[in-house]
């Protein structure tokens, strides 16, 4: 192997490592994680090629920009697995605390949202 071929091989390897690192950061690096609480509005299974579970949580009581009014804050998310989605579908309208992970970008098989719920911290009926 000549010196020129070695340099080209090293440059290609370095470029592939950089591209791999960027792809990992963009699609698999967990940027943030936490817990959101609110009333479960809905959970649906949708998608064209990859069917994923998507949901919406309504967090009420958030102060609006206009004085004297309240605004609902909606948390839209994807759900990591079928078992969690099935539990939530069976109990729509309950108050949930959901643990989620935030990614920088979405993947088609992970869902439409950068927020991915991976567990249910707690759920309870909403007092009437």
N, C-alpha and C positions, 0 to 999 in steps of 0.2 A: 504494500500500500504506500503510495507516495505521500509526501507532506501535504500536497493540495487536497487529496482525498480525505486525509485525516482532519484537516481544518474544516472541510465541508461537512463531514460526519459530526464533528463536535458542534458546529453551528446548528445543524439540524436537530441534534439531541437537545441542545439548550433551548431552541425554539419550541420543540415539543413539550419540554418541561414547563416552560413559561405559559404556553397555551393550556396545558393541563391544569396548572395552578389557577389561571384566570377562570377557566370553566368551573373548577371546584368552588372558588370564591363566589362566583355569580349564581350558581345553581344549588350548591350543597352546603355551603357555610351557613351556620345558624347565626344570623345577625343579632337576634334578640329573642327572648322568651319571657313569658309571664302568664298572668291569670286575668281573664276578663269575666265579669259577672253581669247577668241580665236575664231578661225573659226570652226564651227561645221562640223566635218568630216562625222559622221553618227550616227543614232539612230536605234537600232534594238530591236525586241522582240524575246527573245530566252530562252531556258531552256527545260529540260526534263520533270520534274514534275511540277515545279513552273515556269511559264512564266513571266520573268521580262524584263524591258526595260534597255538596256545598250547603252552607247554612248561613243564617243571619240571627244575631242576638241583638235585642233592643235594650240599650242601657238608658234608663230614663232618669230624669232629674238633672240633666246637664244644663248649666246656665247658658242661656242664649245671649247673643250680642245685643239684642234689643232688651231694654229694661222691662222687667215685670213679666217676661214670658219664659217658658221652658221649652227646650228643644230635645227631641229624642236623638240619641247618638247610636248609630247602627254599626255593629261589628260584623263584617262579612268574612267568612272563613271557609277553608276546605277542611275535610275530615280525613285523618290518616288511615283509618281502617273501617271495615264494614261493621264490626261489632259495636264500635262507638256510635256510628251512624244509626244502626238499628235501635239502640237504646234511646237515642235522642228522638228518632222518628216516632217511637211508641209513646213518648212523653212530651210532645210539643206543647208549648204554653207554660211549661214549668220554669222556675228560676234556676239557672245553672251557673256554676263557676267552672270555667273551662281553661285548662292549661294549653298554651299554644306556643309554637315556634315560628319565628319570622325569618323568611329567607329574602335574599336580594331580588330574585326573579322567580317566575313560575316554570314548572315543567308540565307538559300535557298530561302525564299520568299521575301527577301529584295534585292537580286541581287548578282552578282559575285564580285563586288568591295566593298572595305571598304569606298569608297567615294560615298555618296548618295546625288544627286542633289534634293533639295526640293523647289527651286523657280528660276524663271528667273528674274534677276535684270534688264537687258536690252537686246535688240537685234537690229541690224541695218544691212543694206546691206553693203557689202564690196566694197569700191570704185575700179573701174576697171582701 
